[in-house]
Amino acid sequence: MTETHEEYDPRMLTLLQMIWGEGFLSPGGPQAVREIAGGIDLHGKRVLDVGCGLGGLDQVLLTLGAGHVTGIDVAPLIVEGAKERIRRSGLNNKIDIQLVAPGPLPFPDASFDIVFGKDAWLHIPDKAAHFAELFRVLKPGGRLAAGDWMKSPGPYSKDMDYFFEMEGLTYHLVTLAEYGRHIHEAGFVDVSLKDITDKYRRDAHEELARMQGELKGMMLAELGEAGNAHFIEDWRSLTVVLDKGELRPAQIWARKPAA
Ligand SMILES: C[S@@+](CC[C@H](N)C(=O)[O-])C[C@H]1O[C@@H](n2cnc3c(N)ncnc32)[C@H](O)[C@@H]1O
């Protein structure tokens, strides 16, 4: 049996899609995918999406020209949901969703033109091993494009610990500098990191206002009083660590040298 990692409960999946759109479990929905992948020629390319969630991003990657997308994730419930969504969309021949165990990737060397990830690698403790694996499965000249969450230097504050507790998820965050160093040390070149904390800080405040306004009825109906109150507090704690600049979302690009 595949060793898996199920942390996102159904309530969390419902809430995240209410905020970011059906099939999306991370900030920005389809627009964020277009921003991250926008500068890369996806035409006819084989893409690996590591931590694909419910697969909404993989559909966007296809609309941007990707030839084939392999989406992998470690959570059985999420993978089942993604497979079902992709089956319904009729894109089975273009998007392949697979449940994998955390750790080494089940693909031969040089299998993909592009590795993509969106706010998923924050759950991976061993960044060095992770980027070494991404480097290995990329073809020479292949590209890495991702969004991820990072942190300011120093130990987590009480606010950050409280945010993690409210999320009920395990995060392994490093600073932008450490993140960049891991990517370099894996062998990538042209490494570029863009800190988008200011943008997401503003967006998160808007998301909290939507949860207390236009989404309130839906949240109460889907999540009940207790669930509604929990997620409002979760989002409030998110805005605190963003306002402090302790949680630092970023976009990342890099290239594997050609041969
Ligand atoms: C915030 S969700 C983002 C999902 C998707 N990328 C999106 O933006 O909609 C994080 C995802 O990472 C997955 N994940 C956690 N640890 C992982 C690992 N070691 N390898 C691959 N995926 C992982 C979770 O199961 C979850 O689906």
The ligand as a Tripos MOL2 file, in Angstrom:
@<TRIPOS>MOLECULE
LIG
   27    29     1     0     0
SMALL
NO_CHARGES

@<TRIPOS>ATOM
      1 C1         -2.5240   24.0280   -0.4520 C.3       1 LIG1
      2 S1         -2.7430   22.5170   -1.3160 S.3       1 LIG1
      3 C2         -2.4200   23.1030   -2.9770 C.3       1 LIG1
      4 C3         -2.9470   22.1370   -4.0240 C.3       1 LIG1
      5 C4         -2.7900   22.6410   -5.4580 C.3       1 LIG1
      6 N1         -1.3960   22.8310   -5.8030 N.3       1 LIG1
      7 C5         -3.5500   23.9360   -5.6520 C.2       1 LIG1
      8 O1         -2.9030   24.9980   -5.6770 O.co2     1 LIG1
      9 O2         -4.7730   23.8790   -5.7830 O.co2     1 LIG1
     10 C6         -1.2770   21.6070   -0.9270 C.3       1 LIG1
     11 C7         -1.2490   20.1930   -1.5390 C.3       1 LIG1
     12 O3          0.0320   19.6160   -1.3120 O.3       1 LIG1
     13 C8         -0.1600   18.2250   -1.1060 C.3       1 LIG1
     14 N2          1.0650   17.6790   -0.5000 N.ar      1 LIG1
     15 C9          1.4520   17.6900    0.7940 C.ar      1 LIG1
     16 N3          2.6430   17.0710    0.9340 N.ar      1 LIG1
     17 C10         3.0290   16.6620   -0.3170 C.ar      1 LIG1
     18 C11         4.1520   15.9490   -0.8420 C.ar      1 LIG1
     19 N4          5.1570   15.5280   -0.0480 N.pl3     1 LIG1
     20 N5          4.1990   15.7010   -2.1630 N.ar      1 LIG1
     21 C12         3.1980   16.1220   -2.9750 C.ar      1 LIG1
     22 N6          2.0970   16.7900   -2.5380 N.ar      1 LIG1
     23 C13         2.0110   17.0570   -1.2280 C.ar      1 LIG1
     24 C14        -1.4170   18.1780   -0.2470 C.3       1 LIG1
     25 O4         -2.0020   16.9100   -0.2060 O.3       1 LIG1
     26 C15        -2.2690   19.2420   -0.9600 C.3       1 LIG1
     27 O5         -3.0330   18.6880   -2.0010 O.3       1 LIG1
@<TRIPOS>BOND
     1     1     2 1
     2     2     3 1
     3     2    10 1
     4     3     4 1
     5     4     5 1
     6     5     6 1
     7     5     7 1
     8     7     8 2
     9     7     9 1
    10    10    11 1
    11    11    12 1
    12    11    26 1
    13    12    13 1
    14    13    14 1
    15    13    24 1
    16    14    15 ar
    17    14    23 ar
    18    15    16 ar
    19    16    17 ar
    20    17    18 ar
    21    17    23 ar
    22    18    19 1
    23    18    20 ar
    24    20    21 ar
    25    21    22 ar
    26    22    23 ar
    27    24    25 1
    28    24    26 1
    29    26    27 1
@<TRIPOS>SUBSTRUCTURE
     1 LIG1         1 GROUP 0 **** ****
